[in-house]
Amino acid sequence: MTTTKKRLPGTVLVQQESIEQATSLLEQLPEKPKEVWSLREAIDLLQDSISTALDRGYSHEEIAALLADKNIKISVSSLKRYLASTKKDKSGTAGKTRRRRSTAVQKKAVTEAAAALPEVEPAASGEPAATPKKRGPRTSSTRSSTAAKTKSPRTSTKTKTTSTTSTRGRKKQA
């Protein structure tokens, strides 16, 4: 006995041949030029011209007014922000604020350079050369030592409470 799947009454079926024909038609379409741009994209395209105008002595306010005359309505603060973000993107420094880790080659070069330095001889008085002190493990305290010293001690005032019974039936003592 063969079972068939039940379909909803509004379900439309498409043949494999139709899908293949639609695929080839869509792949052959020429690229359609973009006619509408976002404000950020427009400023990105105009960035070189805006920079030239700024170099010629025009202010951001004047440039925003000139753009508004050409139906590109942008506030001065948005213009400045968009220009700053496009400069960061073009320079390639956007999001790269972390320091790079030193590689094994760099570490080797540092140790070789340190080995090439002349050693310091101990003093003539016969005392051994001072050795650097080793630091102990870090403590988990979040308060700095200066903050602990400057903080004034708190004075606590004790208040007497009357004897009451708690939920367990014991009396609190003053």
FENLINDA-V896356 format. One record per backbone hydrogen bond with DSSP energy under -0.5 kcal/mol. NH is the residue of the N-H (numbers start at 1). CO is the residue of the C=O. If there is no record, write none. Layout:
nh->[NH;NH]
co->[CO;CO]
This chain:
nh->[11;19;20;21;22;23;24;25;26;27;28;29;42;43;44;45;46;47;47;50;51;52;53;54;55;56;57;58;63;64;65;66;67;68;69;70;70;71;72;73;74;79;80;81;82;83;84;85;86;87;88;89;90;91;92;93;94;96;97;107;108;109;110;111;112;113;114;115;116;117;117;126;148;149;150;151;156;158;166;169;172]
co->[8;15;16;17;18;19;20;21;22;23;24;26;38;39;40;41;42;43;44;46;47;48;49;50;51;52;54;53;59;60;61;62;63;64;65;66;67;68;67;71;72;75;76;77;78;79;80;81;82;83;84;85;86;87;88;88;88;93;95;103;104;105;106;107;108;109;110;111;112;113;114;123;144;145;146;147;154;156;170;166;164]
